[in-house]
Amino acid sequence: MCWYTWFMAQLTLYIDDETARKVNEAAAKEGLSRSAWVKTAIARHLQEELDNSRRKRWLATKGAWKDDRTPKEILEDIRSGPPQRERASFD
């Protein structure tokens, strides 16, 4: 028989009574313990921060590609070039 031990970090929070009341209500509404609700809220917040960071980096690329051609002109240039098998070389 093999035993595995799983350790999770513990975090102690000091919050005011009003915030505690809101956490209790939200956890009860979702059928979660306070710990599970706080864990979910933190994970959700961190994911939103990551998504916002990705969005900011993506928006920073706006205008980075300088090309005055229209999309139609770009496609025409691609189609008029050599066939795909001649463009790529895997030598």
C-alpha positions in Angstrom: 0.0 0.0 0.0 1.3 3.5 -0.9 0.5 6.6 1.1 0.6 10.0 -0.3 0.5 13.2 1.7 -1.0 16.3 0.3 0.0 19.6 2.0 -1.9 22.8 1.3 -0.8 26.2 2.4 -2.9 27.7 5.1 -3.8 31.4 5.1 -5.1 33.4 8.0 -7.2 36.5 7.1 -8.2 39.3 9.3 -11.3 41.0 7.9 -13.9 43.4 9.3 -17.3 42.2 10.5 -19.1 43.5 7.4 -16.8 41.7 5.0 -17.1 38.5 7.0 -20.9 38.8 6.9 -20.8 39.2 3.1 -18.4 36.2 2.7 -20.7 34.1 4.9 -23.7 35.1 2.8 -22.0 34.5 -0.5 -20.6 31.1 0.6 -24.0 30.0 1.9 -25.7 31.1 -1.3 -23.3 29.0 -3.4 -23.4 26.1 -1.0 -19.7 26.3 -0.2 -17.7 26.5 3.0 -16.1 29.9 3.7 -12.7 28.5 2.9 -13.9 27.0 -0.4 -15.6 30.3 -1.3 -12.5 32.4 -0.6 -10.3 29.9 -2.5 -12.6 30.2 -5.5 -12.8 34.0 -5.2 -9.0 34.3 -5.1 -8.6 31.9 -8.1 -11.2 33.9 -10.1 -9.5 37.2 -9.3 -6.1 35.8 -10.3 -7.5 34.5 -13.6 -9.1 37.9 -14.3 -5.7 39.5 -13.7 -4.0 37.1 -16.1 -6.7 37.7 -18.7 -6.3 41.5 -18.3 -2.6 41.2 -18.6 -2.9 39.1 -21.8 -5.4 41.6 -23.2 -3.1 44.5 -22.5 -0.2 42.8 -24.2 -2.4 42.0 -27.2 -3.6 45.5 -27.4 0.0 46.8 -27.2 0.6 45.1 -30.6 -2.1 47.2 -32.3 -0.4 49.1 -35.1 2.9 47.2 -34.7 2.6 45.7 -38.2 3.1 48.5 -40.7 1.4 47.6 -44.0 -0.7 50.0 -46.0 -2.3 47.3 -48.1 -5.9 46.3 -47.6 -6.7 42.7 -46.6 -7.8 42.0 -50.1 -4.5 43.2 -51.5 -2.6 41.0 -49.0 -4.6 37.9 -50.0 -4.0 38.7 -53.7 -0.2 38.9 -53.0 -0.3 35.6 -51.1 -2.3 33.9 -53.9 -0.1 35.2 -56.6 3.1 34.0 -54.9 4.7 30.5 -55.2 2.7 27.5 -54.1 2.9 26.5 -50.5 5.1 23.5 -51.2 7.7 25.8 -52.7 7.6 28.4 -49.9 8.5 26.1 -47.1 11.8 24.3 -47.0 12.6 21.6 -44.5 16.1 20.9 -45.6 
